[in-house]
Amino acid sequence: MKQPIYYFGAGPAKLPYPVLEQIQAEFLDFRNMGSSIIEISHRSKQFDDLLCETDDLFAELVSLPPNYKVLYVHGGASMQFSAVPMNLLPRKPSQKALYFETGNFARLAKEEAEKYGDIVTIASSAGTNYDRIPDFNRTDLDADASYVYLTSNNTIFGTRWHAFPDTGDIPLVIDATSEILSRVMDFSKFGLIFAGVQKNLGPAGMAVVVIREDLLGHAMKTTPKLLNYDIYNKKHSLANTNNTFAIYVINLVLKWLKNEGGVAAIEKVNEAKAARLYALLDKTDFYTGHAQVAHRSTMNVTFNLPSAELLDRFLSQSSENGLTALKGHRSVGGARASIYNAMPMEGVAALVEFMQEFERQNG
């Protein structure tokens, strides 16, 4: 039997195997229409039914309050780096926003937002190469700010916010791209939460945006139509032809997650997978974790080896053993195991077994 291949890439990431099987089985004939999902009109009743069903599934899985809207937005998470300030900064005359800089994507979001208003870095961990979530004083929250922004899980550096700051009346905006639906979150605490779908939800190229109703309708006059959240809401994300295939895959992933027991159930699995990897890192000096223990991510486990030569050997041999895409991002180097919802425990167990044997042979 061919050895299983476990893909640990950070994104586009592994999808649940049952979802891939269903895509394959009905790709030529969507719901007995005689056409593929990529051929049918986004204005058809069949697609409208799919879209409404996807809304309901997402809302059910996150216990979404009724005053929030789910939008399917072009461009992935990086497009939201522009859309967020263009839609929310005009809420206050100061056009000011507060940003936590905890990694590369938080930094990029801040730099993009600076084109549109007064952007203040409220706290940063850049000085320690983003190995932790920085401390901050709640008194630093400026009531004149239109919103506070953070990246909940840092894909490249392997850290995450285990608890979110209380920002009071200032809306909290969260980029949850690399951990959406991986743990229980109280969406009522957020003004807006978005995620590129290529980690835990579907194929690359789209973002899901969840926004509180009172934050709609504040966009700058110069905001392009396809960056304006209010237009997405009024047109049910169909102001133009949206990525129908991506929405279809999101629908299947949500059904898979519901069948697995929902977000609370997958969170326990994710914690167990991460704990298994971190237990190995903690008992050896051969592998060195990048993230500080108190700030570790359950989605992206980052670590290094004693030398560049050993790292290259590790990456080559792991791939030969069916453990692929373990190379770390150039910003931090080393190795990275991305263990999103779709990664089974068997994949993590195989990685741990390989790491133990590699250390025995090379340590």
C-alpha positions in Angstrom: 0.0 0.0 0.0 1.2 3.5 -0.9 2.3 5.4 2.2 -0.1 8.2 3.2 0.9 11.7 2.3 0.3 14.3 5.1 0.5 17.9 3.8 1.5 20.4 6.5 1.5 23.5 4.3 0.3 26.8 5.8 -2.0 27.6 2.9 -3.5 26.8 0.6 -4.0 24.0 3.1 -5.2 20.5 3.4 -9.0 20.0 3.0 -10.9 17.2 4.7 -10.7 14.1 2.6 -14.5 13.4 2.6 -15.0 16.9 1.2 -12.5 16.2 -1.6 -14.3 13.0 -2.4 -17.7 14.7 -2.5 -16.3 17.4 -4.8 -15.0 14.8 -7.1 -18.2 12.7 -7.1 -20.6 15.6 -8.0 -18.3 17.9 -10.0 -19.9 17.0 -13.3 -23.5 17.1 -12.0 -24.4 19.5 -9.2 -27.7 18.6 -7.5 -29.0 16.7 -10.6 -28.8 19.8 -12.8 -26.6 18.1 -15.4 -24.0 20.8 -15.0 -21.0 21.4 -12.8 -21.1 23.9 -10.0 -18.6 26.0 -11.9 -21.1 26.2 -14.8 -24.3 27.2 -13.2 -25.5 30.8 -12.8 -24.9 32.6 -9.6 -28.4 34.0 -10.1 -30.0 30.5 -10.2 -32.3 29.3 -7.6 -30.0 26.3 -7.0 -27.1 28.6 -6.2 -29.2 30.9 -4.1 -30.3 27.9 -2.0 -26.7 26.9 -1.6 -25.7 30.4 -0.5 -28.5 30.7 2.0 -27.7 27.2 3.4 -24.0 28.2 3.8 -25.0 31.4 5.7 -27.2 29.2 8.1 -24.5 26.6 8.6 -21.8 29.2 9.4 -24.2 31.0 11.8 -25.1 27.8 13.5 -21.5 26.6 14.0 -20.4 29.9 15.6 -23.7 30.7 17.4 -23.8 34.0 15.5 -25.9 36.7 17.1 -28.8 37.9 14.8 -27.3 41.4 14.4 -24.3 40.1 12.4 -24.0 39.5 8.6 -21.9 36.9 6.8 -20.3 38.2 3.6 -18.3 36.3 0.9 -15.7 38.8 -0.3 -13.2 38.7 -3.2 -9.5 38.8 -2.8 -8.7 36.8 0.3 -7.5 38.2 3.6 -5.0 40.6 2.1 -7.8 42.5 0.3 -9.4 43.1 3.7 -6.3 45.0 4.8 -7.6 47.8 2.6 -11.4 47.1 3.0 -11.4 47.3 6.8 -10.0 50.9 7.0 -12.0 52.1 4.0 -15.2 50.8 5.6 -14.6 51.6 9.3 -12.3 54.6 9.6 -15.0 57.2 8.7 -17.0 56.2 11.8 -15.1 58.8 13.8 -13.9 62.3 12.7 -10.3 61.4 13.8 -10.2 58.5 11.2 -7.9 56.8 13.7 -7.4 53.1 14.3 -5.2 51.1 16.8 -3.2 48.1 15.6 -1.5 45.3 17.5 1.6 44.3 15.5 2.2 40.6 16.3 3.5 39.2 13.1 4.0 39.7 9.4 0.4 39.9 8.4 -0.5 42.3 11.2 2.4 44.5 10.0 1.2 44.3 6.4 -2.4 45.2 7.4 -1.1 48.2 9.4 1.0 49.4 6.5 -2.0 49.2 4.1 -4.3 51.0 6.6 -1.8 53.8 6.9 -2.8 54.9 3.4 -6.3 55.8 4.6 -6.0 57.3 8.1 -4.1 57.8 11.4 -2.9 54.4 12.3 -1.4 53.9 15.8 0.6 50.8 16.8 -0.7 50.1 20.3 1.8 47.2 21.0 4.3 45.2 19.0 6.5 42.1 19.5 8.7 42.9 16.5 11.7 43.4 18.9 11.6 39.6 19.7 10.9 38.5 16.2 7.2 38.1 17.0 7.7 35.2 19.4 4.9 36.3 21.7 1.8 38.4 22.1 2.9 41.8 23.5 1.6 43.3 26.8 -0.4 46.4 26.6 -2.1 48.8 28.9 -5.9 49.2 28.5 -5.5 52.9 29.3 -3.7 53.2 25.9 -7.0 52.6 24.1 -8.0 55.9 22.6 -11.7 56.4 22.7 -11.5 58.5 19.5 -10.4 55.4 17.5 -12.8 53.9 15.0 -11.6 50.4 15.7 -8.9 48.2 17.3 -7.2 45.6 15.0 -5.4 42.4 15.7 -4.4 39.1 14.0 -5.7 36.3 16.3 -3.2 33.6 15.1 0.2 34.3 13.6 0.7 31.7 10.8 4.4 32.5 10.2 5.6 32.7 13.8 3.3 30.2 15.5 1.7 32.4 18.2 -1.9 33.3 19.0 -4.1 35.4 21.3 -5.4 32.9 23.9 -7.7 35.7 25.2 -8.8 38.8 23.4 -8.5 42.3 24.8 -11.6 44.1 26.1 -11.8 47.2 23.9 -15.0 48.5 25.5 -17.1 50.6 23.0 -14.3 50.5 20.4 -15.1 47.8 17.8 -12.6 45.0 17.8 -11.6 43.8 14.3 -9.9 40.4 14.1 -8.1 38.7 11.2 -8.7 35.0 12.1 -7.5 33.6 8.8 -5.4 30.8 10.2 -7.7 29.7 12.9 -11.3 30.4 11.9 -13.6 27.7 13.2 -10.7 26.0 15.0 -11.8 27.1 18.5 -14.9 28.5 20.1 -15.0 32.3 19.9 -17.7 34.6 21.2 -18.5 36.6 18.1 -20.5 39.1 20.1 -17.2 40.5 21.4 -16.1 41.5 17.8 -17.2 44.3 15.6 -15.8 42.5 12.6 -14.0 39.2 12.0 -12.6 38.0 8.7 -10.7 35.1 7.4 -9.1 34.1 4.1 -10.8 30.7 3.4 -7.7 28.8 2.3 -6.7 27.5 5.8 -9.8 26.0 7.4 -12.7 26.7 5.0 -11.9 26.1 1.3 -9.8 27.1 -1.7 -7.8 30.3 -1.9 -9.0 33.6 -3.3 -11.9 34.6 -1.1 -12.5 35.8 2.4 -15.5 35.4 4.8 -16.3 38.6 6.6 -18.6 38.7 9.6 -19.7 42.2 10.5 -22.0 43.7 13.1 -24.9 45.5 11.4 -24.2 48.9 12.9 -20.7 49.0 11.3 -22.2 48.9 7.8 -22.8 52.0 5.8 -19.7 54.1 6.9 -17.5 53.5 3.9 -15.4 56.2 2.4 -17.0 57.8 -0.7 -14.0 56.6 -2.7 -14.4 52.9 -1.6 -14.7 50.7 -4.7 -17.9 48.8 -5.0 -16.3 45.4 -4.5 -14.6 46.6 -1.3 -17.7 48.1 0.2 -19.2 45.8 2.9 -22.6 47.5 2.7 -22.9 46.6 -0.9 -22.0 43.0 -0.3 -24.7 42.9 2.4 -27.4 44.4 0.3 -26.6 42.2 -2.7 -26.1 39.0 -0.6 -22.5 39.0 -1.8 -23.6 39.0 -5.4 -23.0 42.5 -6.6 -21.1 40.7 -9.4 -20.3 37.1 -10.2 -18.8 35.7 -7.0 -16.5 32.7 -6.7 -19.3 30.1 -6.8 -17.0 27.2 -6.5 -15.3 28.5 -3.4 -18.7 29.1 -1.7 -19.7 25.5 -2.7 -16.5 24.1 -1.0 -17.1 26.3 2.1 -20.6 24.7 2.3 -19.1 21.2 2.2 -16.5 22.0 4.8 -19.1 23.5 7.1 -21.2 20.3 6.7 -18.1 18.2 7.5 -17.3 20.2 10.6 -20.9 19.9 11.8 -20.7 16.2 11.3 -17.5 16.1 13.3 -19.3 17.6 16.3 -18.9 21.3 15.6 -16.3 23.8 16.7 -16.1 22.8 20.3 -15.4 19.2 19.3 -12.8 20.1 16.7 -11.1 22.4 19.3 -10.5 19.5 21.6 -8.9 17.6 18.7 -6.8 20.5 17.7 -5.6 21.0 21.3 -4.6 17.3 21.5 -2.7 17.5 18.1 -0.8 20.5 19.2 -0.1 19.1 22.7 1.5 16.0 21.1 3.9 18.1 19.0 4.8 20.5 21.8 5.4 17.7 24.2 8.2 16.5 21.9 9.6 20.0 21.5 9.6 20.4 25.3 11.6 17.3 26.1 14.5 17.8 23.7 17.2 20.3 23.0 17.5 19.0 19.4 14.4 20.9 18.3 13.9 24.5 19.4 10.5 26.0 19.3 10.2 29.7 18.2 7.1 30.8 20.0 7.1 31.5 23.8 5.3 28.7 25.6 2.5 30.9 26.9 1.7 32.2 23.4 1.9 29.1 21.3 -0.5 28.5 18.5 -2.5 25.3 18.1 -2.6 25.7 14.3 1.0 26.5 13.3 3.9 24.8 15.2 7.2 26.5 14.5 10.6 25.1 15.4 14.3 24.9 14.3 17.1 22.4 14.2 20.7 22.8 15.4 22.1 23.7 12.0 21.1 24.6 8.4 22.5 21.3 7.2 20.3 19.3 9.6 17.3 21.4 8.6 17.8 20.7 4.9 18.2 17.0 5.7 15.1 17.0 7.9 13.0 18.7 5.2 14.3 16.3 2.5 13.8 13.1 4.5 10.4 14.1 5.9 9.1 14.7 2.4 10.5 11.3 1.3 8.5 9.8 4.2 5.2 11.4 3.1 5.4 14.4 5.5 5.4 17.4 3.1 5.5 21.2 3.1 7.3 21.5 6.5 9.6 24.3 5.5 9.2 27.4 7.6 8.6 30.8 6.3 11.7 32.8 5.3 10.9 35.4 8.0 11.6 33.0 10.8 13.3 30.0 9.0 13.3 26.5 10.5 10.4 24.2 10.1 6.6 24.7 10.5 3.8 22.2 10.9 0.4 23.6 10.1 -2.1 21.4 11.7 -5.5 22.9 10.7 -8.9 21.3 11.3 -8.5 18.9 8.4 -5.1 17.4 9.6 -5.9 14.1 11.3 -4.3 13.0 14.5 -2.6 10.2 12.4 -0.7 12.9 10.5 0.6 14.5 13.7 1.5 11.1 15.1 3.5 10.2 12.0 5.3 13.5 12.2 6.2 13.0 15.8 7.4 9.5 15.1 9.6 10.8 12.3 11.0 13.6 14.4 11.9 11.2 17.2 13.7 8.9 14.7 15.5 11.7 13.0 16.8 13.0 16.3 18.0 9.5 17.2 20.0 9.3 14.0 21.3 12.8 14.0 21.3 14.1 17.5 
